[in-house]
């Protein structure tokens, strides 16, 4: 009960995995997810089966191979450890991977576990899979190999992203297009997760956050240094009204740990925003035990990122639509949005030309609707 997927955008291999772990309810523990905090309203006491934590579903086995898992956490942990050992011994290749899965211990298979991955061999990216159920077609990028309860929802979101829906500095190459398309999709999934009317993702036991891996700089790597920002907007006879940011979610990797900082703001119009929720989630790889990791070494990271993904929920003529924009920058002085964190307060500075541009885009949407 999860979502993992593999596909290509303009020749760039992409691997997606969610973070949610579900299991038998533990009434002695409270669990939360980055977008909404505590999950008690969705899984009240007595639910029986519930969200019990977050784990990374993507593992970079070596420079040329990345894999994602779904299903049994215990089975996945065994398999990933064995594949990492093969990789450390330089015994990993496309044929070796296929041989490994074809002879996988039946007791592991019975636990219900699936895998999807990419490997680079002789300048050719090859996808491999085990116990997957879906090969879904999209109008945007073609075939997507996916599995888990969220497979169809993910492909639907992916299909709704136009390639020209993001803005970025510099030249937009194939890698930037692949990353942007994928970040927009995962952001849409997160936004739906935060809506009370769309909590079907958590009820379907997928989501909680998403990882993205692709190949760049000569190796497979995960994409960190990402901030998702969620807004509301409406259009009326008086024009376009855009809220201040309602929620920001930063994802960054510290060695093998994924640190997620989610911060929710009160509905105030001043630049200095009142914080109503300020959470951190340290998400470990499948093979790591919490006792093996010194979480005290983790340091809070700035909400500003190389990739900033904006999602505007827009009320237009009684309908509700989403506008997505991506800002890809390193220089704080030129950002569309800048978070300044001091003494427990967060000041949000938004470039006026950015808001003007968004208002123009919303007006165009309204004219087409």
Secondary structure as UniProt FT lines:
FT   STRAND          4..9
FT   TURN            10..11
FT   STRAND          12..18
FT   STRAND          20..24
FT   TURN            27..28
FT   STRAND          32..33
FT   TURN            34..36
FT   STRAND          37..38
FT   TURN            40..42
FT   TURN            45..46
FT   STRAND          49..55
FT   STRAND          58..62
FT   TURN            63..64
FT   STRAND          65..71
FT   HELIX           73..88
FT   TURN            89..90
FT   HELIX           94..102
FT   HELIX           106..110
FT   STRAND          113..121
FT   TURN            122..123
FT   STRAND          124..130
FT   STRAND          134..138
FT   TURN            139..141
FT   STRAND          142..147
FT   TURN            149..150
FT   HELIX           151..159
FT   TURN            163..164
FT   HELIX           174..194
FT   HELIX           196..198
FT   HELIX           200..203
FT   TURN            204..205
FT   STRAND          210..216
FT   TURN            217..218
FT   STRAND          219..222
FT   STRAND          226..236
FT   TURN            237..238
FT   STRAND          239..242
FT   STRAND          247..254
FT   TURN            255..256
FT   STRAND          257..265
FT   STRAND          272..273
FT   STRAND          275..284
FT   TURN            286..287
FT   HELIX           290..292
FT   HELIX           295..297
FT   STRAND          307..316
FT   TURN            317..318
FT   STRAND          319..328
FT   HELIX           332..334
FT   STRAND          337..342
FT   TURN            343..344
FT   STRAND          345..350
FT   HELIX           352..368
//
